[in-house]
Amino acid sequence: MSRYAAGIDIGGTRTKIGIVELETGTVSKVKVFDTCRESEEQFFISMREALEQCLKQEKLKKSDLSGVGISIGSYVFFDGTIDGMSCFVPFMTEGYPLCSRLEKAFGLPVRADNDVRVIGLAESIYGAGKGYARTLTITLGSGVGIGVCVDQRPFGEEAFCHLAGHVKVRAGGEFPALDQEPCYCGVKGCLESTCSGTSFEKYLKSYYGSDMSNEKFFALTAEGDTEALGHLEWYLDMLAEALNQYIYLYCPDVIILGGGISRGLLPWKGSLEKRLTAKVHYKQRTEIRISSLMEDSGVLGAALLYQV
Ligand SMILES: [Zn+2]
């Protein structure tokens, strides 16, 4: 097995690529380029060129790589096809053979997995989950994603729990700002429509006006603003509703919070931990940690598909 693999994080607007030294988790300088959404042919040309540039920059050859790992916001089936439902690249429709097309373009083996599972893998091997057997990573960004790892491997052959961010945490309908447009999942009052960065900002704007942002809000909580602390309590209660369900479902040793909101939650980690009342057995304890990886965790995790 080679010491290196390439990691590619395909996003709806931008794609990131880097070379990872698998034994240390060192990520090369990451190249970022616009995801070619309109032309399938151009998409593969841009991917191949980006890989070639990265290899040149690192003075490596294609034969130095174990393969190319892919992170994509979609369900990835064991045969390397994807479910286009949540993927934002228009030509990647249901059953799109992503891995085989990329293998043809690169002339290298390709492994792909769901984006949050891949971030969870990076966390479990080189991030906040290092040293824990069972990790659950939850990203609180524009949506809410879940990635479970057991013994530094993604849990299950496929990403069957990646939509667990849609568990119910409240009745639904009580907040016009959050409930005007029902979530695509069909569950009223789901976690994503409550605690994602996008949803929480909508909630805050309904109280403070359109100038409020998550960042400004967490600055207020750090100053001890009473009204802000009241909203924070509500947010932590809602988040804990979901985390307690995850403890019963997946029995994680650690829950790692990532995504845009997680940094604001750092001072309130203890308050959140106190809300974790679910207990699977007397020895079981679930800790909360905040993601320690930087924004290239998708590239790192994708390459780490070659370490599992
Ligand atoms: Zn939902």
Residues whose N, C-alpha, C, O or C-beta is under 5 A from the ligand:
A	BS01	ZN	H166 C183 C185 V187 C190 E192 S193
